[in-house]
Structure formats: C-alpha cells, structure tokens
Amino acid sequence: MGSNAPLICHLCGQEHRAIRLEPGEKALCVRCGAVLAQGVRSGSNTALVFAITGLALVWPATLLPFVSAGKLGAERISLLFTGVRILWNSGMRTLAVLVLLCGGLLPLGYLVILAVLHAPTGLDRQKYCSQVLIRSAIGLEHWAIPEVQVLAVLVAMIKLGSIVNVAIGAGFWCYCAMVFSLLIAQHTSRFNSTVPLSAAGATGAAVPS
Amino acid sequence: MSLRLAGARFKNASTAAALALAAAAMLVPANLLPVLTTETYGQSRSDTIFSGAVELWRQGLWPIAVIVLTASMLIPVLKLVGLGLLLLGARRGASSDSRRLTRLYVAVDFIGRWSMLDVFLAAFLAGLIRFGELATVVPRSGIVAFAAAVVLTVLATQAFDPRSLWRVAPSSSS
C-alpha cells in the first residue's frame, strides 16, 4: 500500500495525510487524540520472532502438567484444559467452548495469523488474503485473552492455598511464556488495532489532509 | 476504503443498545444464582459472586477479594454505565464532549476482557478440585449467566461505532 494513502482514524473518521515517523514517535489524531501510527522501535522481525516463540510454547503448555493439588495423600494433576472437559461433562457445554476458545484456540489462531502476516513474503503475495488476515487479527484481539486466564489461575492458587497443597507445573510456566510472547508480538505488530488498516504496512504519521 | 470502514455497516447504536440491555438483564441471575458449590468432608457450600468475595475477605485474602469484586461486579457495571453514556452521546452527535466520550469508549473496550476472570476461575477450580468426599468444586448455573453477560457486553462494545460520536447532526429545516 502506498504511503500516499490517507490515514483514517478508526475512532472518529478524521482523514490525515501520511508522513514518515522516527522510531518511537507516535502520530495522534488531531481530532480525537487516538494513536494512528507508531514508529517501530524494535527490529522489523520482532513480532514474527515472538509469534513463532508463542506457537512453539503452545504444545508444552497444553500437554505438560499445569497445576497439581494434593490433599491427605491424594493428588490430582490438572492440565490446561482439564477444566474445559469437566465443564463439558457437567453439561455446561457453551461455557466449556467459551473457555476453550478464549484461553486456547483463539490465542493460537492469533499467533498463527501474526506469524503469517509478518513472514517475509506474507503481505505481497496475496493482498486480499492479507487483508482478511488483518481483519481477523483485529477481531481476535477482543477474544483471545489468555492473560486473563493466567490471572484467574494465580487468584485460584492463592485462594486454594489454605484448602489443598498446590504446586505449579511446567505447563503453567510454558503457558505464561506463551502469553508473554503473544503480548509482545501483538504490541510490536504493524497490524494491531491502534494502527488503521489503511495505513497497515506503511510507516506513516499523520497531519490533517 | 479501509477494511475497518467497510466493516462499519455491522455497527449501529440500536444493536449496541439491545446487546447492552440483554447484558444488564443477564447480570441479575449472574449475581443472584450461585456460581460455585464447594463440598468439603460432606459439607456443601454454594457461593454467589458477592458471597465468594466476602468469604475471601473474611479469610484475610482481601487483595484477592478486591480483584474478584472489581473484575466480576465493578467492571461489568462500569461497562454498562459507560455504554449508556456513549449511546446518549451518539444520539447527540458531535459536541464538546466527543473527545472525552471517545476516550471513554477506548477504556470500556479495554476493561471488558478482565470480567472473564471469574469464568476462567470457575473452570480452573472445577478441573483441579475433585477429591471426592474430601473436597470437590462444582460450577453452578450463575457462572453461565455471568459468562453470557460478559460476552454480551463485549459484543455491545464491538457493535458501537465510535465515529457516531463525531457525526454532525443534520440541521433541522426551517
């Protein structure tokens, strides 16, 4: 996409003319103050690197013991989606699907999309396909919320401390690392929701057109 | 035309208002019905969101109680109040408050996800605490209503078009 394409603020619709940004600089909408574009401070492959790291961590996070709990000699090891299975078997299937999606499948999909979008030839080959992926990535931002699941597990472990003996497993650490990678990839991505799609791929700032 | 603008046809104030009202309705059973039942040594105790947080406070776990209360009670209510203000602002169109309301929209959009805390918490506890007679945690119907309320508030925020806060109202013909 050419750098002459206007930047349209996604919050108020104000059009701006694109100009080049220095690393770390932000272009703000003159009308509503929203961030229109950011000069990339980190390397251009940062998002790709962290997206691939996150993808590599998904499998150990899913397969390794997440948390174990013991009480009077009895021990129970929980995996990432053990709760989803219990909810499903309890008849709360919609809830099970929601937890599976928001805590597992959608973050995975988001990482895949970020990796494809930032792959060296990802954008130029299929422009239409890339636009669909960008739209999907922005849509997934609202529903891929593994960081909330991490907070929930920490709250649960503190809550359970007085009832059972709780031990953190390797799966939980892998999941935390995966969440960290996803957040960095999202933050350094050229295609997050702070950058309007008309400017995606261009290093542009904004002045009123 | 940008993709975001192309997607704008799915956004309108009446859809957002309908979803917000549905979310408000779902918050009633979500707060009245038990979300979790804990069975320990044959004794059963059911907790609503509020009573669970109060119990945490009584046990001295007040930081956790504050987190649960904020995520599960305060944020959904604040989101609905914020959406109400945004819908009123959208009806009025561009005004001196448009910039402030746009910031409110960004805040409402950001905080929504944290309400899912209780849903993840219930799923995690139900999966981990299954020791038969010794201790078992069972999710109850309140958590389904709560999850529905959270999903509806997120959908309501997505259905709201923030650019409607900046539209100049058509002048009335004389």
Chai-1 contact restraints between the chains, C-beta under 6 A:
chainA,res_idxA,chainB,res_idxB,connection_type,confidence,min_distance_angstrom,max_distance_angstrom,comment,restraint_id
A,I8,B,S2,contact,1.0,0.0,6.0,A-B,restraint_1
A,H10,B,R4,contact,1.0,0.0,6.0,A-B,restraint_2
A,L11,B,T102,contact,1.0,0.0,6.0,A-B,restraint_3
A,L11,B,P162,contact,1.0,0.0,6.0,A-B,restraint_4
A,C12,B,R163,contact,1.0,0.0,6.0,A-B,restraint_5
A,C12,B,W166,contact,1.0,0.0,6.0,A-B,restraint_6
A,G13,B,R163,contact,1.0,0.0,6.0,A-B,restraint_7
A,C32,B,R99,contact,1.0,0.0,6.0,A-B,restraint_8
A,C32,B,T102,contact,1.0,0.0,6.0,A-B,restraint_9
A,A69,B,L128,contact,1.0,0.0,6.0,A-B,restraint_10
A,K71,B,F131,contact,1.0,0.0,6.0,A-B,restraint_11
A,K71,B,L134,contact,1.0,0.0,6.0,A-B,restraint_12
A,K71,B,A135,contact,1.0,0.0,6.0,A-B,restraint_13
A,A74,B,F131,contact,1.0,0.0,6.0,A-B,restraint_14
A,S78,B,G127,contact,1.0,0.0,6.0,A-B,restraint_15
A,S78,B,L128,contact,1.0,0.0,6.0,A-B,restraint_16
A,T82,B,G127,contact,1.0,0.0,6.0,A-B,restraint_17
A,G83,B,A123,contact,1.0,0.0,6.0,A-B,restraint_18
A,G83,B,F124,contact,1.0,0.0,6.0,A-B,restraint_19
A,G83,B,A126,contact,1.0,0.0,6.0,A-B,restraint_20
A,G83,B,G127,contact,1.0,0.0,6.0,A-B,restraint_21
A,I86,B,A126,contact,1.0,0.0,6.0,A-B,restraint_22
A,I86,B,G127,contact,1.0,0.0,6.0,A-B,restraint_23
A,L87,B,A123,contact,1.0,0.0,6.0,A-B,restraint_24
A,M92,B,V144,contact,1.0,0.0,6.0,A-B,restraint_25
A,L95,B,V144,contact,1.0,0.0,6.0,A-B,restraint_26
A,L95,B,A147,contact,1.0,0.0,6.0,A-B,restraint_27
A,L98,B,A147,contact,1.0,0.0,6.0,A-B,restraint_28
A,V99,B,A123,contact,1.0,0.0,6.0,A-B,restraint_29
A,Q131,B,L3,contact,1.0,0.0,6.0,A-B,restraint_30
A,R135,B,L3,contact,1.0,0.0,6.0,A-B,restraint_31
A,H142,B,V154,contact,1.0,0.0,6.0,A-B,restraint_32
A,I145,B,R113,contact,1.0,0.0,6.0,A-B,restraint_33
A,I145,B,M116,contact,1.0,0.0,6.0,A-B,restraint_34
A,V148,B,R113,contact,1.0,0.0,6.0,A-B,restraint_35
A,V148,B,M116,contact,1.0,0.0,6.0,A-B,restraint_36
A,V148,B,L117,contact,1.0,0.0,6.0,A-B,restraint_37
A,Q149,B,F120,contact,1.0,0.0,6.0,A-B,restraint_38
A,L151,B,L117,contact,1.0,0.0,6.0,A-B,restraint_39
A,A152,B,L117,contact,1.0,0.0,6.0,A-B,restraint_40
A,A152,B,F120,contact,1.0,0.0,6.0,A-B,restraint_41
A,A152,B,L121,contact,1.0,0.0,6.0,A-B,restraint_42
A,A152,B,F124,contact,1.0,0.0,6.0,A-B,restraint_43
A,V153,B,F124,contact,1.0,0.0,6.0,A-B,restraint_44
A,V155,B,I64,contact,1.0,0.0,6.0,A-B,restraint_45
A,A156,B,L121,contact,1.0,0.0,6.0,A-B,restraint_46
A,A156,B,F124,contact,1.0,0.0,6.0,A-B,restraint_47
A,A156,B,L125,contact,1.0,0.0,6.0,A-B,restraint_48
A,I158,B,I64,contact,1.0,0.0,6.0,A-B,restraint_49
A,L197,B,S2,contact,1.0,0.0,6.0,A-B,restraint_50
A,L197,B,L3,contact,1.0,0.0,6.0,A-B,restraint_51
A,L197,B,R4,contact,1.0,0.0,6.0,A-B,restraint_52
A,S198,B,S2,contact,1.0,0.0,6.0,A-B,restraint_53
